[in-house]
């Protein structure tokens, strides 16, 4: 028992002290790394010349890499041979690589997205059947917020190889609206639509609005297509404003919209 106690005391005064010091250093180092990386990334994000997507990605990688470096250094300080650990990590990495084939595909997809940059944080995109605003781009997935405030995580492997519609990349967008009218002068309807576009403040004057007959519908209906340009950020405001304004203008000018109807004739024998 005395020999066991001496062994415990000897370990506590040598290796035990080193382990305690290593844990304290690791705790402090992790706190410092998180604080410094957060401060630096926030500084770069606030400057317009730096892309938020790249800043967040590099911040995440830097935080993880620095923490791993600290752990490896502390393992060497404690006295554990790091050569064997490196070989073990390499072997585990190979095994994990085979097991996480899909995850590695997402990792490669994330790198491709960062390099090719089909979208960035803050863009409104549509991909993989999902439409929303990009809130964050991680190494393996992309975080998208839909218009009804749902959070959806899209795997980067699918995003990097699929079709992506980016509605924010261009400064302006076109609003396309079709209207069916019946028993009215198409020229008059066209003038009304162009007048509505001219009065709507969210519609741009250049490119100029457009309104022409695009099809002859069923019955007495004639389809007239109206196209108006607006700033991308104001697309939905312009869209709904135009619908309201056109309805009011049609009612004020006696323009009839041929809604679908069913005539029932009752025959008495």
trRosetta pair geometry for C-beta under 8 A, 3 or more apart (Angstrom, degrees):
i j d omega theta_ij theta_ji phi_ij phi_ji
1 4 5.6 -52 -149 34 34 112
1 5 6.4 33 153 -18 66 104
2 5 5.7 -53 -148 37 32 111
2 6 6.3 35 152 -21 65 105
3 6 5.6 -52 -148 35 32 113
3 7 6.4 36 151 -22 64 103
4 7 5.6 -53 -151 33 32 113
4 8 6.4 31 152 -17 66 104
5 8 5.7 -53 -147 37 34 110
5 9 6.1 32 155 -17 67 107
6 9 5.7 -55 -144 39 30 110
6 10 6.1 32 155 -21 65 108
7 10 5.7 -56 -146 37 28 111
7 11 6.3 26 155 -18 64 106
8 11 5.8 -56 -148 37 30 109
8 12 6.1 28 155 -20 65 109
9 12 5.7 -55 -144 38 30 111
9 13 6.2 20 159 -12 65 110
10 13 6.1 -62 -145 42 26 103
10 14 6.2 0 162 1 64 116
11 14 6.2 -75 -142 49 26 94
11 15 5.3 -35 -164 45 72 106
11 16 5.5 85 133 -29 71 104
12 15 8.0 -40 -77 63 14 69
12 16 3.8 -24 -135 34 42 157
12 17 7.1 80 159 -37 49 77
13 16 6.9 30 -9 48 20 108
13 17 6.2 12 -167 -23 28 121
14 17 6.5 -108 165 27 4 103
14 18 7.1 -10 150 -8 50 108
15 18 5.5 -57 -151 38 37 113
15 19 6.2 37 154 -21 70 104
15 78 7.0 59 -154 -173 83 85
15 79 6.8 -84 -114 32 96 138
16 19 5.8 -53 -147 35 31 110
16 20 6.3 31 154 -19 65 106
17 20 5.7 -54 -148 36 32 112
17 21 6.3 31 154 -17 66 106
18 21 5.7 -55 -146 39 30 110
18 22 6.1 33 153 -23 65 107
18 77 6.7 -170 -171 134 108 86
18 78 5.1 138 133 -126 118 60
18 79 6.8 54 119 -10 164 105
19 22 5.5 -53 -145 35 31 114
19 23 6.4 32 155 -20 64 103
19 78 5.8 54 -83 -126 67 118
20 23 5.9 -53 -150 34 30 110
20 24 6.5 28 152 -16 63 106
21 24 5.7 -56 -150 37 32 111
21 25 6.2 31 153 -18 67 107
21 77 8.0 -104 98 137 110 131
22 25 5.7 -55 -145 39 30 110
22 26 6.1 32 155 -22 65 107
22 74 4.3 119 -156 -171 106 111
22 77 5.9 164 -94 85 109 120
22 78 5.3 -24 -46 -65 157 102
23 26 5.6 -53 -144 36 30 112
23 27 6.4 32 155 -20 63 105
24 27 5.8 -54 -150 34 30 112
24 28 6.4 23 155 -12 65 108
25 28 5.9 -60 -147 42 30 106
25 29 5.8 30 156 -21 67 112
25 70 7.8 -162 131 -174 95 108
25 74 6.3 175 83 -101 121 120
26 29 5.7 -55 -139 39 27 111
26 30 6.2 30 160 -21 63 105
26 70 6.1 134 -122 140 72 118
26 71 6.8 57 -124 -92 121 66
26 74 5.7 -23 -66 -52 105 169
27 30 6.1 -55 -149 33 25 109
27 31 6.6 23 153 -16 60 107
28 31 5.7 -58 -153 37 32 112
28 32 6.3 30 152 -18 68 107
29 32 5.7 -56 -146 38 32 110
29 33 6.1 33 155 -21 67 106
29 67 7.8 144 121 -116 104 62
29 70 4.7 161 129 -139 149 149
30 33 5.7 -52 -144 36 30 111
30 34 6.3 29 157 -17 64 106
30 67 6.0 48 -109 -117 86 105
30 70 7.2 -157 -61 78 69 160
31 34 6.0 -56 -149 37 28 109
31 35 6.3 25 155 -17 64 110
32 35 5.7 -59 -147 39 30 110
32 36 6.0 22 161 -15 68 111
33 36 6.1 -58 -139 40 26 104
33 37 5.9 19 165 -13 64 113
33 63 6.1 126 149 -139 109 69
33 66 4.9 175 -133 107 132 133
33 67 6.1 -175 90 -66 167 80
33 70 7.4 -113 -42 -27 141 143
34 37 6.3 -59 -139 42 22 105
34 38 6.1 23 161 -20 61 114
34 63 6.7 57 -97 -139 58 118
35 38 6.0 -62 -149 37 23 110
35 39 6.4 20 157 -17 62 109
36 39 5.9 -58 -149 37 29 109
36 40 6.2 23 158 -15 66 110
37 40 5.9 -57 -143 40 29 108
37 41 6.0 26 161 -16 66 111
37 59 5.3 128 175 -161 102 88
37 62 5.7 172 -120 98 121 114
37 63 4.8 -179 101 -78 177 94
37 66 7.6 -164 -56 26 127 145
38 41 6.1 -57 -141 40 25 107
38 42 6.2 24 160 -19 62 110
38 59 7.7 91 -87 -171 37 131
39 42 6.0 -60 -148 37 26 109
39 43 6.4 28 154 -22 62 106
40 43 5.7 -55 -152 32 31 113
40 44 6.6 22 155 -11 66 106
40 59 7.3 174 86 -109 96 103
41 44 5.9 -58 -148 41 33 105
41 45 6.1 35 154 -23 67 109
41 55 5.5 132 -151 162 80 99
41 56 6.7 85 -166 -95 128 48
41 58 8.0 176 -104 81 102 84
41 59 3.8 21 -87 -93 136 146
42 45 5.6 -52 -141 35 32 113
42 46 6.5 32 159 -22 63 105
43 46 6.2 -60 -156 31 27 109
43 47 7.3 17 151 -14 60 107
44 47 6.0 -61 -156 34 38 108
44 50 4.6 -71 177 101 90 166
44 55 4.6 -177 106 -125 121 131
45 50 7.1 -94 -86 92 27 116
45 52 5.3 58 -134 -117 90 88
45 55 5.3 -174 -72 104 77 156
45 56 7.5 56 -86 -55 119 84
47 50 5.1 60 83 14 99 105
50 54 7.2 -118 179 70 82 109
50 55 5.6 72 145 -59 118 122
51 54 4.5 69 80 14 107 105
51 55 6.6 -179 90 -12 54 88
51 117 7.8 -59 -156 -125 161 136
51 120 6.0 -101 -164 -140 108 139
52 55 5.5 -57 -143 39 34 114
52 56 6.1 29 162 -17 69 107
52 120 6.7 112 54 167 87 107
52 121 4.4 -84 95 55 118 132
52 122 7.0 82 46 -13 142 114
53 56 6.3 -61 -150 37 25 104
53 57 6.3 20 156 -16 63 111
53 114 6.8 -170 140 -119 112 77
53 117 7.3 146 75 -123 151 96
53 120 4.5 -120 -22 -146 130 81
53 121 4.9 174 -68 -13 78 93
53 137 5.0 19 -144 34 100 134
54 57 5.8 -58 -144 39 31 110
54 58 6.0 23 163 -12 68 111
54 114 6.6 112 -97 -159 74 101
55 58 6.3 -61 -144 42 24 104
55 59 6.1 27 156 -23 62 111
56 59 5.6 -55 -145 35 29 114
56 60 6.4 31 157 -20 64 105
56 121 7.0 83 8 -47 140 149
56 136 6.5 -124 148 -144 159 86
56 137 7.0 122 80 54 124 76
57 60 5.9 -56 -153 33 30 110
57 61 6.4 23 154 -12 65 108
57 110 7.9 165 -130 166 126 109
57 114 5.8 87 -115 -109 179 136
57 137 6.5 -33 -65 96 108 96
57 138 7.7 154 -107 -135 80 28
57 139 7.0 119 -144 -69 95 73
58 61 5.7 -54 -143 41 35 109
58 62 5.9 37 156 -22 68 108
59 62 5.8 -54 -142 37 28 111
59 63 6.3 30 157 -22 63 106
60 63 5.9 -54 -149 32 27 111
60 64 6.6 19 157 -10 62 108
60 138 7.0 -156 -171 -133 178 75
60 139 7.1 -147 107 -29 137 102
61 64 6.1 -61 -150 41 30 106
61 65 5.9 27 157 -18 67 114
61 139 7.5 107 -72 -68 95 125
62 65 5.8 -58 -139 41 27 110
62 66 6.1 26 164 -18 65 110
63 66 6.3 -58 -146 37 23 106
63 67 6.5 20 157 -16 60 110
64 67 5.9 -61 -151 37 29 110
64 68 6.4 28 155 -18 66 106
65 68 5.8 -56 -150 36 31 110
65 69 6.4 33 153 -20 65 106
66 69 5.5 -52 -148 35 33 115
66 70 6.5 37 153 -21 65 102
67 70 5.6 -50 -149 33 34 113
67 71 6.5 34 153 -19 65 104
68 71 5.7 -54 -149 35 33 111
68 72 6.4 32 155 -18 66 106
69 72 5.9 -55 -147 37 30 110
69 73 6.4 29 156 -17 64 108
70 73 5.9 -59 -149 38 29 110
70 74 6.3 25 156 -16 66 109
71 74 5.9 -59 -147 39 29 108
71 75 6.4 35 153 -24 64 103
72 75 5.7 -50 -150 30 31 114
72 76 6.8 29 152 -14 62 103
72 82 6.3 72 -169 -136 88 130
72 85 7.7 175 -128 107 83 139
73 76 5.8 -57 -156 37 34 110
73 77 6.4 36 147 -22 66 106
74 77 5.2 -48 -145 34 39 117
74 78 6.4 43 155 -23 67 99
75 78 5.9 -50 -151 30 32 111
75 80 4.9 -63 179 62 86 117
75 82 5.9 116 103 -89 115 93
75 85 6.4 13 145 -22 156 171
76 79 7.8 64 178 -64 32 15
76 80 7.1 -93 -86 63 29 69
76 82 5.1 -25 -77 -38 95 127
80 85 6.9 66 133 -41 113 129
81 84 5.1 61 100 12 109 105
81 85 7.2 168 102 -9 60 90
82 85 5.1 -57 -150 41 47 116
82 86 6.0 54 151 -28 75 99
83 86 5.8 -51 -151 30 30 111
83 87 6.7 27 152 -14 62 103
84 87 5.7 -53 -151 37 35 110
84 88 6.2 37 150 -20 66 106
85 88 5.5 -54 -147 38 33 114
85 89 6.2 36 153 -22 67 104
86 89 5.7 -52 -147 35 30 111
86 90 6.4 32 153 -20 63 105
87 90 5.6 -53 -150 35 32 113
87 91 6.4 31 153 -17 65 105
88 91 5.8 -55 -149 37 32 109
88 92 6.2 29 154 -15 66 107
89 92 5.7 -55 -144 41 30 110
89 93 6.1 38 152 -27 64 106
90 93 5.5 -52 -148 31 29 116
90 94 6.8 31 154 -20 62 99
91 94 5.9 -50 -154 30 33 109
91 95 6.6 27 151 -13 64 106
92 95 5.7 -57 -149 41 35 110
92 96 5.9 32 154 -18 70 109
93 96 5.8 -55 -140 41 28 108
93 97 6.1 39 154 -30 62 105
94 97 5.5 -52 -151 28 29 118
94 98 6.9 25 155 -14 62 100
95 98 6.1 -56 -157 35 33 106
95 99 6.4 23 151 -13 66 112
96 99 5.5 -61 -144 44 36 109
96 100 5.6 0 166 10 74 115
97 100 6.6 -68 -127 54 20 85
97 101 7.5 62 160 -81 55 59
97 104 6.2 49 -148 -61 74 144
98 101 6.7 -6 -166 -56 32 95
100 103 3.8 -30 174 36 107 122
100 104 5.9 115 114 -25 85 86
101 104 5.9 -55 -152 34 31 110
101 105 6.7 35 148 -21 63 103
102 105 5.4 -51 -154 32 36 116
102 106 6.6 37 148 -17 66 100
102 155 7.9 -42 167 -155 100 148
102 157 7.1 -109 -169 3 68 159
103 106 5.5 -50 -153 35 37 112
103 107 6.4 43 146 -23 66 101
103 140 6.2 -23 -157 -130 77 134
104 107 5.2 -46 -147 33 38 117
104 108 6.4 38 153 -17 66 100
105 108 5.8 -51 -147 37 32 108
105 109 6.2 35 150 -20 63 107
105 157 4.0 34 135 -102 99 141
106 109 5.3 -53 -145 38 33 116
106 110 6.3 40 153 -24 65 101
106 139 7.7 88 127 125 89 67
106 140 4.0 51 126 -155 124 77
106 141 6.5 -11 -172 -59 132 65
106 155 5.0 -89 -106 -167 114 92
106 156 4.7 102 -164 47 70 91
106 157 4.7 -76 -81 -25 53 97
107 110 5.7 -50 -151 30 30 112
107 111 6.8 30 151 -17 62 102
107 139 5.7 6 -126 154 72 101
107 140 5.7 -25 -70 -89 62 81
107 156 7.6 105 -59 68 11 133
108 111 5.7 -52 -152 34 35 112
108 112 6.4 37 150 -19 66 105
108 157 7.1 53 65 -99 87 86
108 160 7.5 -131 113 62 74 167
109 112 5.5 -53 -148 36 34 113
109 113 6.4 36 153 -21 66 103
109 155 7.1 65 69 147 155 75
109 156 3.5 159 104 127 110 87
109 157 4.0 -150 -31 -82 145 39
109 158 7.4 32 -145 21 163 35
109 159 6.2 114 168 58 124 83
109 160 3.6 -156 -146 1 85 133
109 161 7.2 -75 -113 -15 113 87
110 113 5.7 -51 -147 34 32 111
110 114 6.4 30 155 -17 65 105
110 137 7.3 149 -146 167 91 91
110 138 6.8 -60 -124 111 138 51
110 139 4.4 123 117 -172 166 41
110 140 5.8 -64 -38 -67 137 24
110 141 7.7 -34 -79 -9 116 22
110 156 4.1 7 -61 167 69 176
110 160 7.7 -96 -37 -50 25 129
111 114 5.8 -56 -150 37 31 110
111 115 6.2 25 155 -15 66 110
111 139 7.7 21 -50 -151 70 80
112 115 5.8 -59 -143 41 30 107
112 116 5.7 4 168 4 70 115
112 156 7.7 149 49 161 93 108
112 160 4.3 79 79 -143 132 133
113 116 6.5 -62 -127 52 23 92
113 117 7.1 83 167 -85 53 32
113 118 6.6 -72 -138 26 75 93
113 119 7.7 -30 -165 48 104 77
113 137 6.5 -145 120 -163 133 131
113 142 7.2 -128 179 -66 171 126
113 156 5.8 -106 -9 -152 134 109
113 159 6.3 19 -81 109 131 120
113 160 5.6 -107 -51 -85 86 94
114 117 6.9 11 -174 -69 23 74
114 137 7.2 154 -78 133 84 135
116 160 7.9 120 36 -139 134 88
117 120 6.3 8 -161 -63 98 93
118 164 5.1 90 141 73 139 148
118 166 6.4 -163 159 -46 78 132
119 123 4.3 -138 -163 69 99 151
119 125 5.0 -32 -102 -65 159 139
119 134 5.7 144 138 -28 123 154
119 164 6.4 -122 -25 163 118 140
119 166 5.0 -170 -88 -106 98 118
119 168 7.7 80 -140 54 95 106
119 169 7.4 -99 -105 -64 68 103
120 123 5.5 102 54 -19 58 116
120 134 6.9 169 111 83 27 144
120 137 7.7 -80 -146 -17 43 140
121 134 5.4 -127 -121 114 38 103
121 135 6.9 17 -147 176 90 16
121 136 6.5 20 -112 -97 113 33
121 137 6.3 -120 -64 -5 87 99
122 133 6.8 -20 -154 -173 28 102
122 134 6.5 -34 21 69 24 88
122 168 7.1 -152 122 145 75 164
123 133 7.2 168 89 -148 31 62
123 134 5.1 19 54 20 78 118
123 166 5.6 -25 174 -151 134 98
123 167 7.6 144 177 55 82 62
123 168 4.1 -160 -141 54 70 130
123 169 6.8 25 -134 -57 127 68
124 131 7.5 29 175 180 87 84
124 132 7.0 -114 -143 145 71 20
124 133 5.2 -37 -93 -91 71 70
124 134 7.8 -149 -81 -2 24 76
124 166 7.8 120 79 -163 51 52
124 167 4.6 -43 92 64 101 110
124 168 4.8 117 27 -38 76 109
124 232 8.0 -177 38 162 120 110
125 131 7.2 -150 104 -138 41 57
125 132 7.3 -16 58 64 66 49
125 133 8.0 115 15 -116 69 25
125 134 6.1 39 9 -41 116 104
125 144 7.2 -95 60 -119 99 127
125 164 5.8 -20 -167 -172 123 96
125 165 6.3 147 -163 80 65 56
125 166 5.2 -25 -104 -102 91 59
125 167 6.8 -175 -92 12 33 81
125 168 7.5 -71 -55 15 67 100
126 130 7.0 -175 -148 92 54 41
126 131 4.1 -11 -102 -98 90 90
126 164 7.5 149 75 -162 49 50
126 165 4.2 -6 54 57 99 111
126 167 7.1 60 -9 -26 97 109
127 130 6.4 -21 71 58 56 83
127 154 6.6 72 94 -159 110 162
127 158 7.9 142 151 124 108 95
127 159 5.7 60 142 -122 150 82
127 162 6.0 120 -167 100 100 121
127 163 6.8 -170 -124 94 80 52
127 164 4.4 -14 -83 -110 124 73
127 165 6.9 -176 -60 24 69 66
128 154 5.6 152 42 -137 146 119
128 158 5.5 60 -87 135 132 129
128 159 6.9 -68 -25 -80 122 69
128 162 5.9 82 -64 96 81 167
130 144 5.9 114 136 89 127 151
130 146 7.1 -99 -169 -82 90 106
130 152 5.3 -148 -150 113 148 159
130 154 6.4 -150 50 -74 145 121
131 146 6.7 79 84 -128 61 86
131 147 7.5 -3 107 -15 97 102
132 144 4.1 115 77 162 120 100
132 145 5.1 -172 173 83 123 34
132 146 4.0 -82 -87 -87 122 46
132 147 6.7 -143 -109 -27 75 59
132 150 7.7 -109 -92 70 148 79
132 152 6.5 137 21 34 152 116
133 144 6.8 150 71 -159 33 69
133 145 5.1 -23 60 62 89 92
134 137 6.6 11 179 -55 121 93
134 142 6.3 -44 -135 178 101 112
134 143 7.3 102 -162 79 58 58
134 144 5.8 -39 -97 -102 51 75
135 143 4.7 -62 66 109 99 105
135 144 6.8 162 8 -112 87 19
135 145 5.0 71 -40 -17 122 108
135 151 7.7 -48 25 -127 148 93
136 142 7.3 -180 94 -157 54 52
136 143 4.2 22 53 41 90 123
137 142 5.1 -11 -116 -116 69 87
137 143 7.5 -133 -67 24 32 76
138 141 5.2 14 59 58 114 66
138 142 7.0 -163 29 -82 71 37
138 143 7.0 68 -10 -21 102 97
138 156 7.9 -129 81 -43 69 124
139 156 7.5 -95 145 -4 34 156
140 155 7.1 -39 160 -141 75 70
140 156 6.0 -146 -176 11 27 116
141 153 4.7 17 164 -180 140 99
141 154 6.3 151 -164 74 82 40
141 155 5.6 -51 -105 -103 84 40
141 156 6.0 -133 -93 -27 26 85
142 153 7.3 151 72 -157 40 54
142 154 4.8 -22 60 62 94 97
142 156 6.1 111 -24 -82 93 79
142 159 5.9 45 9 -40 135 165
143 151 6.5 -18 -166 -165 95 97
143 152 7.7 146 -157 78 48 44
143 153 5.8 -22 -99 -102 64 72
144 151 7.6 144 77 -157 46 48
144 152 4.8 -27 67 68 96 94
144 153 7.7 172 21 -87 77 23
144 154 6.0 35 -4 -9 121 113
145 149 6.6 -11 -174 -133 100 42
145 150 7.2 158 -154 75 53 39
145 151 5.9 -23 -100 -98 71 63
145 152 7.7 169 -87 21 23 77
146 149 6.9 -67 73 8 74 13
146 150 4.5 6 34 50 119 90
146 152 6.4 61 -35 -6 103 117
154 158 6.6 -110 176 72 90 114
154 159 5.5 88 132 -56 120 116
155 158 5.0 79 77 11 95 102
155 159 7.0 -173 95 -7 49 90
156 159 5.3 -57 -142 42 41 113
156 160 5.8 40 161 -24 74 106
157 160 6.2 -55 -144 34 25 107
157 161 6.7 -4 164 5 60 113
158 161 6.5 -77 -147 49 27 92
158 162 5.3 12 166 -15 70 127
159 162 6.1 -62 -122 41 22 103
159 164 6.6 50 -164 -75 80 122
166 169 4.3 57 120 -22 123 114
167 173 6.7 12 -167 -88 88 142
167 232 6.4 158 150 -160 77 113
167 235 7.4 -62 170 -8 123 162
168 232 5.7 138 -122 143 50 144
168 233 7.9 55 -125 -72 92 71
170 173 6.8 125 87 -70 111 70
170 232 6.3 144 90 -62 68 133
171 231 6.6 -50 162 -139 75 74
171 232 6.1 -144 177 -4 23 110
172 204 6.5 -22 -136 -13 135 155
172 229 5.3 26 168 180 125 107
172 230 6.6 167 -153 88 84 26
172 231 5.9 -64 -105 -105 68 36
172 232 6.2 -141 -109 -40 13 77
173 229 7.2 168 88 -149 30 66
173 230 6.4 -24 63 65 75 75
173 231 7.7 24 20 135 80 18
173 232 4.9 94 -18 -103 106 69
173 235 5.0 -4 65 -97 138 119
174 227 5.6 -3 -177 -170 115 99
174 228 7.1 152 -156 79 66 31
174 229 5.3 -39 -99 -95 69 70
174 230 7.9 134 -108 19 24 70
175 203 7.8 -85 31 -107 129 94
175 227 7.0 158 79 -153 54 48
175 228 4.9 -15 56 64 104 85
175 229 7.5 -176 13 -88 78 19
175 230 6.1 32 -20 6 113 115
175 235 6.8 164 -75 -157 96 76
175 238 5.5 -138 -44 117 148 112
175 239 5.2 -167 -132 -90 124 73
175 242 6.3 140 131 13 149 156
176 225 6.9 -18 -164 -167 88 102
176 226 7.6 154 -155 83 42 53
176 227 5.5 -8 -102 -104 69 83
177 225 7.4 151 83 -156 45 54
177 226 4.8 -16 65 62 95 99
177 227 7.8 178 25 -78 67 39
177 228 7.9 -1 11 13 108 100
177 239 7.8 155 -67 -147 112 72
177 242 6.2 -156 -24 122 156 130
177 243 7.0 -166 -127 -79 143 76
177 246 7.3 -169 131 -19 151 162
178 214 6.9 -87 -122 54 103 140
178 223 5.6 -6 -173 -169 107 107
178 224 7.3 154 -156 78 57 40
178 225 5.3 -26 -101 -100 76 70
178 226 7.7 -178 -83 21 28 72
179 189 7.5 -158 98 178 128 125
179 193 7.4 -166 24 -89 143 128
179 223 7.1 150 78 -152 37 57
179 224 5.2 -23 65 62 90 91
179 225 8.0 170 21 -85 69 25
179 226 6.8 28 0 -6 110 111
179 246 6.6 -133 -82 166 144 142
179 250 7.9 -160 -168 -74 141 138
179 257 7.3 -87 -172 -112 88 105
180 217 5.4 -11 -128 5 122 157
180 221 4.3 -3 -175 -166 115 119
180 222 6.8 148 -152 68 63 34
180 223 5.3 -32 -92 -92 75 67
180 224 7.8 160 -92 16 26 72
180 257 6.1 89 82 -155 78 77
180 258 5.7 -82 133 46 114 92
181 184 4.8 -60 156 43 122 125
181 186 7.4 156 69 -99 130 65
181 189 5.2 -136 -3 -101 169 154
181 221 7.0 131 62 -148 26 65
181 222 5.7 -31 62 60 78 88
181 224 6.4 7 6 1 112 118
181 250 7.8 -149 -105 -132 108 121
181 255 5.7 -52 -133 -177 120 103
181 256 6.7 106 -162 73 70 56
181 257 6.4 -58 -104 -99 52 53
181 258 7.3 99 175 -6 14 90
182 219 7.2 -17 -115 117 126 109
182 220 4.3 76 -148 105 101 106
182 221 5.3 -47 -76 -87 93 56
182 222 7.3 152 -88 11 43 77
182 256 5.0 -63 63 99 89 105
182 257 7.1 91 8 -168 95 12
182 258 3.7 93 -40 -53 134 109
183 220 5.9 19 -43 154 77 139
183 256 5.8 13 54 49 107 129
184 188 6.4 -109 167 68 98 116
184 189 5.7 92 119 -51 126 113
184 254 8.0 165 -105 110 116 78
184 255 5.3 26 -97 -132 164 76
184 256 6.5 173 -39 33 112 79
185 188 4.0 73 80 6 107 110
185 189 6.9 179 90 -10 56 82
186 189 5.5 -53 -146 38 37 113
186 190 6.2 42 154 -24 68 103
186 213 5.4 -6 -163 -64 146 115
186 222 5.9 -80 -86 122 113 152
186 224 6.5 168 -148 -81 93 122
187 190 5.7 -51 -150 33 31 114
187 191 6.6 32 151 -18 63 103
188 191 5.7 -53 -151 34 34 111
188 192 6.5 35 151 -21 65 103
188 253 7.4 -173 156 162 114 137
188 255 7.9 -168 113 -87 107 108
189 192 5.6 -53 -151 34 34 113
189 193 6.4 32 153 -18 66 105
189 211 7.8 -143 122 158 77 128
189 224 5.7 -176 122 -18 129 168
189 255 6.1 110 -103 -127 94 135
190 193 5.8 -55 -149 36 32 110
190 194 6.4 27 155 -14 66 107
190 211 4.6 161 -145 112 75 112
190 212 6.7 34 -115 -92 126 39
190 213 8.0 -69 -66 -37 117 71
190 224 6.6 -142 -78 -156 74 138
191 194 5.9 -57 -146 41 31 108
191 195 6.1 34 154 -22 65 108
192 195 5.7 -57 -149 36 29 113
192 196 6.5 34 152 -23 64 102
192 246 7.8 101 131 -139 104 72
192 249 5.1 151 179 150 110 125
192 250 7.1 108 142 -78 151 57
192 253 5.8 -120 -101 22 140 162
192 255 6.9 -127 44 -42 170 147
193 196 5.6 -49 -151 31 33 114
193 197 6.6 33 151 -17 64 103
193 209 7.7 -155 135 147 88 130
193 211 4.1 141 91 -114 134 157
193 224 6.9 -158 -30 131 154 130
193 226 4.7 -134 -178 -97 135 130
193 246 6.6 17 -112 -117 77 108
193 249 7.9 157 -80 97 41 150
194 197 5.6 -51 -150 36 36 113
194 198 6.4 39 151 -23 65 105
194 209 5.8 163 -127 93 70 122
194 211 5.4 -128 -53 18 84 130
195 198 5.5 -51 -148 34 34 114
195 199 6.5 24 156 -13 65 107
195 249 7.2 157 84 -140 107 145
196 199 6.1 -64 -150 40 29 104
196 200 6.3 30 155 -26 66 108
196 242 6.7 100 140 -144 120 74
196 245 4.7 140 -158 129 110 118
196 246 5.5 42 -147 -80 173 67
196 249 5.3 -100 -74 -24 115 158
197 200 5.9 -54 -143 29 31 111
197 203 4.9 -131 -165 142 75 166
197 209 3.7 42 150 -66 165 169
197 211 7.7 -163 -12 -37 135 118
197 226 7.2 -166 -55 -175 122 118
197 228 4.9 -162 -127 -102 118 129
197 242 7.4 19 -90 -120 69 112
198 203 7.7 -78 -70 83 16 131
198 205 8.0 53 -124 -105 68 87
198 209 7.4 -116 -52 20 64 137
199 245 7.1 179 82 -158 112 142
200 203 4.4 68 87 -1 107 113
200 228 7.5 36 68 176 137 159
200 238 6.8 99 153 -141 133 80
200 241 5.7 130 -141 125 119 123
200 242 6.1 -14 -86 -82 165 77
200 245 6.0 -123 -73 -9 110 167
202 230 5.2 23 149 -135 87 126
202 231 7.4 -98 -166 27 83 90
202 234 4.9 -145 -155 149 119 136
202 237 5.6 -163 -110 107 169 106
202 238 4.1 -143 116 -85 124 91
202 241 6.2 110 34 43 129 153
203 209 6.3 11 172 -68 133 119
203 228 4.6 -45 -135 177 117 127
203 229 7.0 99 -162 65 69 48
203 230 5.7 -65 -106 -78 43 94
203 238 6.0 126 -70 -146 69 119
203 242 7.4 90 -64 -78 122 113
204 207 6.8 61 99 42 117 52
204 228 7.7 151 39 174 68 78
204 229 4.5 -46 47 95 116 97
204 230 6.0 178 -14 -96 91 37
204 231 7.4 119 -54 -38 113 66
205 208 6.8 -6 174 -100 52 64
206 229 7.9 -46 115 65 25 139
207 229 4.9 93 54 -10 92 148
209 226 7.0 -4 -180 -172 107 88
209 227 6.6 169 -159 88 61 56
209 228 4.5 -8 -113 -101 101 82
209 229 7.5 -144 -82 12 61 73
210 225 7.7 -5 115 112 98 89
210 226 6.9 160 88 -155 59 43
210 227 4.2 2 55 53 106 101
210 228 7.7 -161 28 -65 65 49
211 224 6.2 28 -176 166 89 110
211 225 7.1 -172 -139 92 49 48
211 226 4.6 -2 -100 -105 92 79
211 227 7.6 -168 -67 22 51 63
212 224 6.9 -164 105 -151 20 78
212 225 6.4 -12 62 56 67 87
213 216 7.8 23 177 -64 116 70
213 222 6.0 -44 -131 172 109 111
213 223 7.2 104 -159 81 64 55
213 224 5.6 -51 -96 -100 49 74
213 225 7.9 81 -177 14 10 79
214 223 5.3 -65 66 110 88 101
214 224 6.6 124 8 -137 88 22
214 225 3.9 53 -30 -14 141 115
215 222 7.8 168 91 -165 50 52
215 223 4.1 7 60 50 90 126
216 221 7.7 136 -175 95 50 64
216 222 5.9 -29 -118 -115 62 70
216 223 7.2 -138 -74 17 14 85
217 221 3.6 -34 72 96 121 113
217 222 6.6 -155 17 -85 89 15
217 223 5.2 102 -40 -36 105 97
217 258 7.4 176 89 70 132 132
218 221 6.2 27 62 37 51 116
219 258 6.0 -170 92 173 130 149
220 258 5.9 170 72 -88 86 149
221 258 4.2 -126 -77 52 99 140
226 242 7.6 -169 110 175 136 133
226 246 7.6 -167 23 -94 163 141
228 238 6.9 -145 105 167 119 124
228 242 6.5 176 37 -96 146 148
230 234 5.2 -107 159 88 118 101
230 235 6.0 153 84 -99 119 49
230 237 8.0 -157 166 72 153 85
230 238 3.9 -133 -62 -35 168 167
231 234 4.6 61 67 22 95 105
231 235 7.6 -118 94 -48 50 63
232 235 5.9 -11 -161 -40 39 109
234 237 4.8 -59 -168 49 76 117
234 238 5.5 78 131 -26 91 102
235 238 6.0 -66 -153 39 26 107
235 239 6.1 28 153 -25 66 109
236 239 5.2 -47 -142 32 36 119
236 240 6.4 22 165 -8 68 104
237 240 6.6 -62 -146 43 25 97
237 241 6.0 25 157 -19 63 115
238 241 5.7 -59 -139 41 27 112
238 242 6.1 29 162 -22 64 108
239 242 6.2 -64 -157 33 21 108
239 243 6.8 19 151 -17 60 106
240 243 5.5 -49 -149 33 38 114
240 244 6.5 36 155 -15 67 104
241 244 5.9 -59 -152 39 32 108
241 245 6.0 26 155 -17 68 111
242 245 5.7 -55 -138 41 31 109
242 246 6.0 31 162 -20 66 107
243 246 6.1 -55 -143 35 24 108
243 247 6.5 25 157 -19 60 108
244 247 6.0 -59 -152 35 29 111
244 248 6.5 23 156 -14 65 109
245 248 5.9 -59 -149 40 31 109
245 249 6.1 29 155 -19 67 110
246 249 5.6 -56 -143 39 31 111
246 250 6.2 34 157 -22 66 105
247 250 5.9 -54 -148 34 28 111
247 251 6.5 24 156 -15 62 107
248 251 5.9 -57 -149 38 30 109
248 252 6.2 29 155 -19 65 110
249 252 5.7 -56 -144 38 31 111
249 253 6.2 4 163 2 66 114
249 255 7.6 17 117 19 72 132
250 253 6.4 -75 -144 50 25 93
250 255 3.8 -89 -151 65 81 115
250 257 6.7 36 164 -41 154 101
251 254 7.8 38 -171 -69 27 28
251 255 7.6 -69 -46 46 25 79
